[in-house]
Amino acid sequence: MDTTNQAAWETLTPEEKRRALYDRQVATLKTFHEHGVITQAQHDKSLHDLTVKMGYADE
């Protein structure tokens, strides 16, 4: 992480940081699926587990 990104990260609230980490993980899962690294079933289970664990299941 460069200095600019580090400074921006430091200004985020804990909830904003949590959401940013969640969004990054969702994007990673999508990329893995698009490149055939994981199956649709693995993607769906991982996304579900992540969503529940991060507390975003009710959205």
Phi and psi in radians as a Rosetta constraint file:
Dihedral C 1 N 2 CA 2 C 2 CIRCULARHARMONIC -1.366 0.35
Dihedral N 2 CA 2 C 2 N 3 CIRCULARHARMONIC 3.042 0.35
Dihedral C 2 N 3 CA 3 C 3 CIRCULARHARMONIC -1.067 0.35
Dihedral N 3 CA 3 C 3 N 4 CIRCULARHARMONIC -0.696 0.35
Dihedral C 3 N 4 CA 4 C 4 CIRCULARHARMONIC -1.116 0.35
Dihedral N 4 CA 4 C 4 N 5 CIRCULARHARMONIC -0.834 0.35
Dihedral C 4 N 5 CA 5 C 5 CIRCULARHARMONIC -1.122 0.35
Dihedral N 5 CA 5 C 5 N 6 CIRCULARHARMONIC -0.684 0.35
Dihedral C 5 N 6 CA 6 C 6 CIRCULARHARMONIC -1.088 0.35
Dihedral N 6 CA 6 C 6 N 7 CIRCULARHARMONIC -0.760 0.35
Dihedral C 6 N 7 CA 7 C 7 CIRCULARHARMONIC -1.117 0.35
Dihedral N 7 CA 7 C 7 N 8 CIRCULARHARMONIC -0.716 0.35
Dihedral C 7 N 8 CA 8 C 8 CIRCULARHARMONIC -1.145 0.35
Dihedral N 8 CA 8 C 8 N 9 CIRCULARHARMONIC -0.739 0.35
Dihedral C 8 N 9 CA 9 C 9 CIRCULARHARMONIC -1.042 0.35
Dihedral N 9 CA 9 C 9 N 10 CIRCULARHARMONIC -0.717 0.35
Dihedral C 9 N 10 CA 10 C 10 CIRCULARHARMONIC -1.084 0.35
Dihedral N 10 CA 10 C 10 N 11 CIRCULARHARMONIC -0.438 0.35
Dihedral C 10 N 11 CA 11 C 11 CIRCULARHARMONIC -1.500 0.35
Dihedral N 11 CA 11 C 11 N 12 CIRCULARHARMONIC -0.165 0.35
Dihedral C 11 N 12 CA 12 C 12 CIRCULARHARMONIC -1.330 0.35
Dihedral N 12 CA 12 C 12 N 13 CIRCULARHARMONIC 2.604 0.35
Dihedral C 12 N 13 CA 13 C 13 CIRCULARHARMONIC -1.306 0.35
Dihedral N 13 CA 13 C 13 N 14 CIRCULARHARMONIC 2.843 0.35
Dihedral C 13 N 14 CA 14 C 14 CIRCULARHARMONIC -0.979 0.35
Dihedral N 14 CA 14 C 14 N 15 CIRCULARHARMONIC -0.684 0.35
Dihedral C 14 N 15 CA 15 C 15 CIRCULARHARMONIC -1.157 0.35
Dihedral N 15 CA 15 C 15 N 16 CIRCULARHARMONIC -0.694 0.35
Dihedral C 15 N 16 CA 16 C 16 CIRCULARHARMONIC -1.137 0.35
Dihedral N 16 CA 16 C 16 N 17 CIRCULARHARMONIC -0.674 0.35
Dihedral C 16 N 17 CA 17 C 17 CIRCULARHARMONIC -1.132 0.35
Dihedral N 17 CA 17 C 17 N 18 CIRCULARHARMONIC -0.754 0.35
Dihedral C 17 N 18 CA 18 C 18 CIRCULARHARMONIC -1.077 0.35
Dihedral N 18 CA 18 C 18 N 19 CIRCULARHARMONIC -0.749 0.35
Dihedral C 18 N 19 CA 19 C 19 CIRCULARHARMONIC -1.159 0.35
Dihedral N 19 CA 19 C 19 N 20 CIRCULARHARMONIC -0.699 0.35
Dihedral C 19 N 20 CA 20 C 20 CIRCULARHARMONIC -1.108 0.35
Dihedral N 20 CA 20 C 20 N 21 CIRCULARHARMONIC -0.713 0.35
Dihedral C 20 N 21 CA 21 C 21 CIRCULARHARMONIC -1.141 0.35
Dihedral N 21 CA 21 C 21 N 22 CIRCULARHARMONIC -0.722 0.35
Dihedral C 21 N 22 CA 22 C 22 CIRCULARHARMONIC -1.066 0.35
Dihedral N 22 CA 22 C 22 N 23 CIRCULARHARMONIC -0.853 0.35
Dihedral C 22 N 23 CA 23 C 23 CIRCULARHARMONIC -1.050 0.35
Dihedral N 23 CA 23 C 23 N 24 CIRCULARHARMONIC -0.660 0.35
Dihedral C 23 N 24 CA 24 C 24 CIRCULARHARMONIC -1.154 0.35
Dihedral N 24 CA 24 C 24 N 25 CIRCULARHARMONIC -0.712 0.35
Dihedral C 24 N 25 CA 25 C 25 CIRCULARHARMONIC -1.163 0.35
Dihedral N 25 CA 25 C 25 N 26 CIRCULARHARMONIC -0.691 0.35
Dihedral C 25 N 26 CA 26 C 26 CIRCULARHARMONIC -1.080 0.35
Dihedral N 26 CA 26 C 26 N 27 CIRCULARHARMONIC -0.765 0.35
Dihedral C 26 N 27 CA 27 C 27 CIRCULARHARMONIC -1.100 0.35
Dihedral N 27 CA 27 C 27 N 28 CIRCULARHARMONIC -0.676 0.35
Dihedral C 27 N 28 CA 28 C 28 CIRCULARHARMONIC -1.123 0.35
Dihedral N 28 CA 28 C 28 N 29 CIRCULARHARMONIC -0.777 0.35
Dihedral C 28 N 29 CA 29 C 29 CIRCULARHARMONIC -1.040 0.35
Dihedral N 29 CA 29 C 29 N 30 CIRCULARHARMONIC -0.752 0.35
Dihedral C 29 N 30 CA 30 C 30 CIRCULARHARMONIC -1.070 0.35
Dihedral N 30 CA 30 C 30 N 31 CIRCULARHARMONIC -0.775 0.35
Dihedral C 30 N 31 CA 31 C 31 CIRCULARHARMONIC -1.088 0.35
Dihedral N 31 CA 31 C 31 N 32 CIRCULARHARMONIC -0.785 0.35
Dihedral C 31 N 32 CA 32 C 32 CIRCULARHARMONIC -1.018 0.35
Dihedral N 32 CA 32 C 32 N 33 CIRCULARHARMONIC -0.767 0.35
Dihedral C 32 N 33 CA 33 C 33 CIRCULARHARMONIC -1.149 0.35
Dihedral N 33 CA 33 C 33 N 34 CIRCULARHARMONIC -0.796 0.35
Dihedral C 33 N 34 CA 34 C 34 CIRCULARHARMONIC -1.048 0.35
Dihedral N 34 CA 34 C 34 N 35 CIRCULARHARMONIC -0.549 0.35
Dihedral C 34 N 35 CA 35 C 35 CIRCULARHARMONIC -1.645 0.35
Dihedral N 35 CA 35 C 35 N 36 CIRCULARHARMONIC 0.134 0.35
Dihedral C 35 N 36 CA 36 C 36 CIRCULARHARMONIC 1.305 0.35
Dihedral N 36 CA 36 C 36 N 37 CIRCULARHARMONIC 0.272 0.35
Dihedral C 36 N 37 CA 37 C 37 CIRCULARHARMONIC -1.310 0.35
Dihedral N 37 CA 37 C 37 N 38 CIRCULARHARMONIC -0.584 0.35
Dihedral C 37 N 38 CA 38 C 38 CIRCULARHARMONIC -2.246 0.35
Dihedral N 38 CA 38 C 38 N 39 CIRCULARHARMONIC 2.717 0.35
Dihedral C 38 N 39 CA 39 C 39 CIRCULARHARMONIC -1.418 0.35
Dihedral N 39 CA 39 C 39 N 40 CIRCULARHARMONIC 2.962 0.35
Dihedral C 39 N 40 CA 40 C 40 CIRCULARHARMONIC -1.053 0.35
Dihedral N 40 CA 40 C 40 N 41 CIRCULARHARMONIC -0.716 0.35
Dihedral C 40 N 41 CA 41 C 41 CIRCULARHARMONIC -1.112 0.35
Dihedral N 41 CA 41 C 41 N 42 CIRCULARHARMONIC -0.731 0.35
Dihedral C 41 N 42 CA 42 C 42 CIRCULARHARMONIC -1.125 0.35
Dihedral N 42 CA 42 C 42 N 43 CIRCULARHARMONIC -0.739 0.35
Dihedral C 42 N 43 CA 43 C 43 CIRCULARHARMONIC -1.027 0.35
Dihedral N 43 CA 43 C 43 N 44 CIRCULARHARMONIC -0.869 0.35
Dihedral C 43 N 44 CA 44 C 44 CIRCULARHARMONIC -1.093 0.35
Dihedral N 44 CA 44 C 44 N 45 CIRCULARHARMONIC -0.756 0.35
Dihedral C 44 N 45 CA 45 C 45 CIRCULARHARMONIC -1.149 0.35
Dihedral N 45 CA 45 C 45 N 46 CIRCULARHARMONIC -0.785 0.35
Dihedral C 45 N 46 CA 46 C 46 CIRCULARHARMONIC -1.104 0.35
Dihedral N 46 CA 46 C 46 N 47 CIRCULARHARMONIC -0.730 0.35
Dihedral C 46 N 47 CA 47 C 47 CIRCULARHARMONIC -1.121 0.35
Dihedral N 47 CA 47 C 47 N 48 CIRCULARHARMONIC -0.755 0.35
Dihedral C 47 N 48 CA 48 C 48 CIRCULARHARMONIC -1.061 0.35
Dihedral N 48 CA 48 C 48 N 49 CIRCULARHARMONIC -0.866 0.35
Dihedral C 48 N 49 CA 49 C 49 CIRCULARHARMONIC -1.048 0.35
Dihedral N 49 CA 49 C 49 N 50 CIRCULARHARMONIC -0.770 0.35
Dihedral C 49 N 50 CA 50 C 50 CIRCULARHARMONIC -1.088 0.35
Dihedral N 50 CA 50 C 50 N 51 CIRCULARHARMONIC -0.786 0.35
Dihedral C 50 N 51 CA 51 C 51 CIRCULARHARMONIC -1.091 0.35
Dihedral N 51 CA 51 C 51 N 52 CIRCULARHARMONIC -0.752 0.35
Dihedral C 51 N 52 CA 52 C 52 CIRCULARHARMONIC -1.164 0.35
Dihedral N 52 CA 52 C 52 N 53 CIRCULARHARMONIC -0.835 0.35
Dihedral C 52 N 53 CA 53 C 53 CIRCULARHARMONIC -1.070 0.35
Dihedral N 53 CA 53 C 53 N 54 CIRCULARHARMONIC -0.656 0.35
Dihedral C 53 N 54 CA 54 C 54 CIRCULARHARMONIC -1.449 0.35
Dihedral N 54 CA 54 C 54 N 55 CIRCULARHARMONIC -0.116 0.35
Dihedral C 54 N 55 CA 55 C 55 CIRCULARHARMONIC 1.458 0.35
Dihedral N 55 CA 55 C 55 N 56 CIRCULARHARMONIC 0.386 0.35
Dihedral C 55 N 56 CA 56 C 56 CIRCULARHARMONIC -1.850 0.35
Dihedral N 56 CA 56 C 56 N 57 CIRCULARHARMONIC 0.248 0.35
Dihedral C 56 N 57 CA 57 C 57 CIRCULARHARMONIC -1.153 0.35
Dihedral N 57 CA 57 C 57 N 58 CIRCULARHARMONIC -0.422 0.35
Dihedral C 57 N 58 CA 58 C 58 CIRCULARHARMONIC -1.550 0.35
Dihedral N 58 CA 58 C 58 N 59 CIRCULARHARMONIC 0.040 0.35
